[in-house]
Amino acid sequence: MESIEKRVPFVLTELPFQERKIILTSVVTSVKLRMAIVQKKLKQARARLSEFEAKYKCTFEQFEKGFPEKASLEHHEDYVEWGFWYDVSKESKAILDTYCFFLGEGK
């Protein structure tokens, strides 16, 4: 695993060990809470993506690549919403990967 240097304001290094430990514990707790929120968002995004994939029998990338010039209004609306959930999914995965790395649980 790659080593990461942590830089903290000088004033924090002056705190007693127990105080620094409390601060670190608080940060870890906050990251875990954020992870739960992002995981919930990812679950919602995956559910919506699955609905569109079932409706059109393809992935978003395939749908986007084969999007017809004279698509219906419904297709355009679905394209926008599907794209939104696709982006939410990608962003959520990236955030979770970063949090896992921060906690030493992943890549």
URBELCOR-V286117 format. One record per residue. N is the residue number from 0. PHI is phi in degrees with one decimal (none if undefined). Layout:
[[N;PHI] [N;PHI]]
This chain:
[[0;none] [1;-72.9] [2;-86.4] [3;-119.9] [4;-87.5] [5;-102.9] [6;-110.6] [7;-124.4] [8;-55.7] [9;-51.5] [10;-59.6] [11;-69.3] [12;-69.4] [13;-82.8] [14;-72.7] [15;-61.4] [16;-51.2] [17;-60.9] [18;-66.9] [19;-62.4] [20;-63.7] [21;-63.4] [22;-63.2] [23;-61.6] [24;-60.8] [25;-63.9] [26;-64.3] [27;-61.5] [28;-61.4] [29;-62.7] [30;-62.9] [31;-64.6] [32;-65.2] [33;-62.5] [34;-59.8] [35;-61.9] [36;-66.7] [37;-67.8] [38;-62.6] [39;-64.9] [40;-63.9] [41;-64.2] [42;-60.9] [43;-63.8] [44;-62.7] [45;-62.8] [46;-63.8] [47;-66.8] [48;-61.2] [49;-61.6] [50;-62.0] [51;-67.4] [52;-63.8] [53;-69.1] [54;-64.8] [55;-103.6] [56;54.1] [57;-163.3] [58;-82.8] [59;-61.0] [60;-59.7] [61;-66.2] [62;-61.9] [63;-64.5] [64;-65.1] [65;-101.3] [66;-64.4] [67;-72.4] [68;-61.8] [69;-106.0] [70;-72.1] [71;-73.4] [72;-59.6] [73;-60.6] [74;-62.5] [75;-64.5] [76;-63.7] [77;-63.9] [78;-59.5] [79;-65.2] [80;-68.0] [81;-61.1] [82;-62.1] [83;-59.8] [84;-67.8] [85;-62.2] [86;-65.3] [87;-59.8] [88;-62.9] [89;-61.3] [90;-65.0] [91;-63.0] [92;-61.1] [93;-63.7] [94;-63.5] [95;-63.4] [96;-59.9] [97;-65.7] [98;-62.1] [99;-61.4] [100;-62.4] [101;-58.0] [102;-84.4] [103;76.7] [104;-106.2] [105;-142.5] [106;-44.7]]
